[in-house]
Amino acid sequence: MGRVAVVTGGTRGIGRAISVALKEAGHTVAAVYHGNDAAAAAFTAETGIATYKWDVADYEACQAGMATVAADLGPVDIVVNNAGITRDGTLMKMSHDDWDRVIATNLGSCFNMAKAAFPGMVERKFGRIVNIGSINGQAGQYGQVNYAAAKSGIHGFTKALAQEGARHGITVNAIAPGYIDTDMVAAVPPPVLEKIIAKIPAGRLGKAEEIARGVVFLVAEDAGFVTGATMSINGGQHMY
Ligand code: NDP
């Protein structure tokens, strides 16, 4: 059965692969982005998937944006909270703004989007929420107190909201990707990246499509008994 799905950060990287996979699975997809208009336009031209521009860190923008999506496409039954940013640096060098922005974009967005989507899901007795965490939220990472805290928070948020949704037919799960070949990882200096790959038992970076595969599974109609789970997709790098 085709549902309406919103994928935040759905125009690039992992989110792009999720948007495409959900469309291929028969869903009507809205991909949310923040600033890169050129990438969003190219994405729509290539995939035919509609894009919506708002800042997921902004509570009111999420309320307004989700209302627009529902008016355009219909009630939203699937939310994939994928948008995320890094602002790396050791604690000594990290600014308060680097902390706030990463927490608001990666973790605050999950609250903002759930607040907009959850009441309708309760009414319709069906919902699927998938939050994209990170291996670095499970294991920690040098120079990422902000990102690791936000991603770790996503895992707690997921388990708590799963308990609220379960009796209403709403599942809430997380995926913790390992290192995936996207723009975010391309920003890692090559010598550092070589060391990271050396620690991945699979011997390579993951592909965005390999994360999308997990999302398609979790949002399926017959995945209703899977909730509060974290699916690690990391090439064996961290077994949690
Ligand atoms: P990218 O940097 O490639 O893409 C990020 C996407 O998020 C873009 O579409 C971007 O929009 C959007 N976005 C960023 N900030 C906002 C915002 N405030 N409001 C709305 N949209 C926003 O990221 P990845 O594909 O690499 O990562 C996707 C998710 O997976 C993130 O949550 C990341 O933390 C997580 N992850 C990634 C890993 C990796 O190895 N790549 C590993 C583990 C987790 P725009 O194009 O307008 O900038």
Residues whose N, C-alpha, C, O or C-beta is under 5 A from the ligand:
A	BS01	NDP	G9 G10 T11 R12 G13 I14 G15 V32 Y33 H34 G35 N36 A39 W54 D55 V56 A57 N82 A83 G84 I85 T105 I132 G133 S134 I135 P177 G178 Y179 I180 T182 D183 M184 V185
